Amino acid sequence: DPHYYHSNILKYSNRPFLVGEDVQTWANAQKDKEAYKAFKPSKASIINMNECMIELWNEEVGPEDEVYCLGDFGFASQKNLIDVLERLNGRKHLILGNHDHAIIKNRDQFIGLNRFLSIRDYREIRVGDQNIVLFHFPIASWHHNYRGAWHLFGHCHGSFPPSGKSVDVGVDAPFVTGSPVYRPYSFLEVKKYMDKQNVMIVDHHGED
């Protein structure tokens, strides 16, 4: 859930990318309900968010790394989103979110070299011997849950608590590393977190 170009995500998720007068205005807005509603981050803060997250992404992701974005890539025109994509390292795949309207409408333009290699609603992948279920939304019971499959999701921006081997890996979620990192998590970061979590059986699957 990077939400590139999304003005309000800066305040909804209290992202640390405000610049200039926005910093003090936002500090004041958090003390007053009406000021909070009225606060709109400036274009400079939005651009700073985009640039910082692109830099953090490219520090973590190499050109040949596989990257799965679990939805809500950005709130912008087709051109602006493609410009961002073409600056991001990695072999990128998108699991569609509820706000990916521009991408859904222009899917063919987003498939190709240094854009998205695939665009799907849901996906199951395997890394080594680890099964992973990818979806934008949290799922209560997922394929091979009882066998230790992970379920990785976004959408909730850290407001939905982890359960068993299911966790919010959106850029605003603190669960995997203890605080938001505003970039894709590596497989090893998620594995380190998941190794400490117990499998939770929520249905008849896995019964003796």
C-alpha positions as CSV (number, residue, x, y, z in Angstrom):
1,D,0.0,0.0,0.0
2,P,2.5,2.7,-1.0
3,H,-0.3,5.1,-2.1
4,Y,2.1,7.1,-4.3
5,Y,0.7,10.7,-4.8
6,H,-2.0,10.2,-2.2
7,S,-2.3,13.5,-0.3
8,N,-4.5,12.3,2.6
9,I,-2.5,9.2,3.4
10,L,0.2,11.5,4.8
11,K,-2.3,12.4,7.6
12,Y,-4.4,9.3,7.8
13,S,-1.2,7.2,8.4
14,N,0.8,10.0,10.0
15,R,3.6,9.4,7.5
16,P,6.9,11.2,8.3
17,F,7.3,13.0,5.0
18,L,5.8,16.4,5.6
19,V,8.0,19.4,4.7
20,G,8.0,23.2,5.2
21,E,5.0,24.8,6.8
22,D,3.1,21.5,6.7
23,V,5.1,20.2,9.7
24,Q,3.8,22.8,12.1
25,T,0.3,23.0,10.6
26,W,0.0,19.2,11.0
27,A,1.2,19.4,14.6
28,N,-1.5,22.0,15.4
29,A,-4.2,20.1,13.4
30,Q,-3.8,17.0,15.6
31,K,-5.0,19.0,18.6
32,D,-8.2,20.2,16.9
33,K,-10.9,18.1,15.1
34,E,-11.9,20.8,12.6
35,A,-8.2,21.6,11.8
36,Y,-7.5,17.9,11.3
37,K,-10.4,17.7,8.8
38,A,-9.2,20.8,6.9
39,F,-5.5,19.9,6.8
40,K,-4.3,19.2,3.2
41,P,-0.6,18.3,2.7
42,S,1.1,20.5,0.1
43,K,2.4,19.3,-3.2
44,A,6.0,19.6,-1.8
45,S,5.1,17.1,0.9
46,I,3.5,14.7,-1.6
47,I,6.6,14.8,-3.8
48,N,8.8,14.3,-0.8
49,M,6.9,11.2,0.2
50,N,7.2,9.8,-3.4
51,E,10.9,10.5,-3.6
52,C,11.7,9.1,-0.1
53,M,9.7,5.9,-0.8
54,I,11.3,5.4,-4.2
55,E,14.8,5.8,-2.6
56,L,13.9,3.4,0.3
57,W,12.5,0.9,-2.2
58,N,15.7,1.0,-4.4
59,E,18.0,0.7,-1.4
60,E,16.2,-2.6,-0.5
61,V,15.4,-4.0,-3.9
62,G,17.9,-5.0,-6.6
63,P,17.2,-5.0,-10.3
64,E,16.4,-8.7,-10.5
65,D,14.6,-9.1,-7.2
66,E,11.0,-10.3,-7.3
67,V,8.6,-7.8,-5.7
68,Y,5.0,-8.2,-4.9
69,C,2.9,-5.1,-4.2
70,L,-0.2,-6.1,-2.4
71,G,-2.4,-3.3,-3.8
72,D,-3.2,0.4,-3.7
73,F,0.0,1.4,-5.6
74,G,-0.9,5.0,-6.1
75,F,-3.5,7.7,-6.6
76,A,-2.5,9.5,-9.8
77,S,-2.7,9.5,-13.5
78,Q,-1.6,6.6,-15.7
79,K,1.5,8.6,-16.7
80,N,2.6,9.6,-13.2
81,L,2.2,6.0,-11.9
82,I,4.2,4.6,-14.9
83,D,6.9,7.2,-14.2
84,V,7.2,5.9,-10.6
85,L,7.2,2.3,-11.7
86,E,9.9,2.8,-14.2
87,R,12.1,4.3,-11.5
88,L,11.6,1.3,-9.1
89,N,14.0,-1.6,-9.0
90,G,12.9,-5.2,-9.3
91,R,10.7,-7.5,-11.2
92,K,7.4,-6.1,-10.0
93,H,4.0,-7.9,-9.6
94,L,0.8,-6.3,-8.4
95,I,-2.0,-7.9,-6.4
96,L,-4.9,-5.5,-7.0
97,G,-6.2,-3.3,-4.2
98,N,-9.5,-1.5,-3.9
99,H,-7.9,1.9,-5.0
100,D,-6.0,0.7,-8.1
101,H,-8.6,2.2,-10.5
102,A,-6.2,3.7,-13.0
103,I,-4.3,0.5,-13.2
104,I,-7.4,-1.6,-13.7
105,K,-8.7,0.8,-16.4
106,N,-5.4,0.8,-18.3
107,R,-4.1,-2.7,-17.4
108,D,-2.4,-3.3,-20.7
109,Q,-0.3,-0.1,-20.4
110,F,0.9,-1.2,-17.0
111,I,2.2,-4.6,-18.2
112,G,5.7,-4.6,-19.6
113,L,9.4,-3.9,-19.1
114,N,10.1,-2.3,-15.7
115,R,6.4,-1.9,-15.0
116,F,4.3,-4.8,-13.7
117,L,5.1,-8.3,-15.0
118,S,1.7,-9.5,-13.7
119,I,-1.5,-8.0,-12.3
120,R,-3.8,-10.3,-10.4
121,D,-6.5,-10.2,-7.7
122,Y,-5.0,-13.1,-5.7
123,R,-1.9,-15.2,-5.8
124,E,-0.2,-18.1,-4.2
125,I,3.6,-18.4,-4.5
126,R,6.3,-20.7,-3.1
127,V,9.7,-19.5,-1.9
128,G,11.9,-22.5,-1.2
129,D,9.6,-24.8,0.8
130,Q,7.4,-21.9,2.1
131,N,3.9,-21.4,0.8
132,I,2.7,-17.8,0.8
133,V,-0.9,-16.6,0.1
134,L,-1.0,-13.0,-1.2
135,F,-4.1,-10.9,-1.1
136,H,-4.9,-7.2,-0.6
137,F,-7.4,-7.9,2.2
138,P,-6.9,-10.0,5.4
139,I,-8.4,-13.5,5.2
140,A,-9.6,-15.5,8.3
141,S,-8.7,-18.9,6.8
142,W,-6.4,-19.4,3.8
143,H,-5.0,-22.3,1.7
144,H,-2.6,-24.5,3.7
145,N,-2.9,-22.4,6.8
146,Y,-2.8,-25.5,8.9
147,R,0.5,-26.5,7.2
148,G,2.2,-23.3,8.0
149,A,1.5,-21.2,4.9
150,W,1.8,-17.5,5.4
151,H,-0.9,-15.0,4.5
152,L,0.4,-11.6,3.6
153,F,-2.0,-8.7,3.1
154,G,-2.2,-4.9,3.1
155,H,-5.3,-2.6,3.1
156,C,-5.4,-1.9,6.8
157,H,-2.3,0.3,7.3
158,G,-1.4,-1.3,10.6
159,S,-4.9,-1.2,12.1
160,F,-5.6,-4.9,11.8
161,P,-3.7,-7.0,14.3
162,P,-1.7,-10.1,13.1
163,S,-3.1,-13.6,13.8
164,G,-1.0,-16.7,13.6
165,K,1.0,-16.7,10.4
166,S,-1.0,-13.8,8.9
167,V,0.3,-10.3,8.9
168,D,-0.2,-6.9,7.4
169,V,2.9,-6.1,5.3
170,G,1.8,-2.7,4.1
171,V,4.3,0.1,4.3
172,D,2.5,1.7,7.2
173,A,2.2,-1.5,9.3
174,P,4.7,-1.9,12.2
175,F,4.4,-5.6,12.8
176,V,7.2,-7.3,10.9
177,T,10.1,-5.1,12.1
178,G,8.6,-3.2,15.0
179,S,8.0,0.1,13.1
180,P,7.0,1.1,9.6
181,V,9.8,1.0,7.0
182,Y,8.0,2.6,4.0
183,R,9.5,0.1,1.6
184,P,9.0,-3.6,0.6
185,Y,9.9,-6.1,3.3
186,S,12.4,-8.8,2.3
187,F,11.5,-12.5,2.5
188,L,14.1,-12.9,5.3
189,E,12.5,-10.1,7.4
190,V,9.1,-11.7,7.1
191,K,10.5,-15.2,7.8
192,K,12.2,-13.9,11.0
193,Y,8.8,-12.6,12.1
194,M,6.9,-15.7,11.1
195,D,9.3,-18.1,12.8
196,K,8.1,-16.7,16.1
197,Q,4.4,-17.1,15.3
198,N,2.3,-20.2,15.9
199,V,0.0,-21.8,13.3
200,M,-3.6,-21.0,14.3
201,I,-6.3,-23.5,13.2
202,V,-9.6,-21.7,12.6
203,D,-11.6,-24.4,10.9
204,H,-11.7,-28.2,10.5
205,H,-8.6,-28.3,8.3
206,G,-5.7,-29.8,10.2
207,E,-7.8,-31.9,12.6
208,D,-6.4,-35.4,13.4
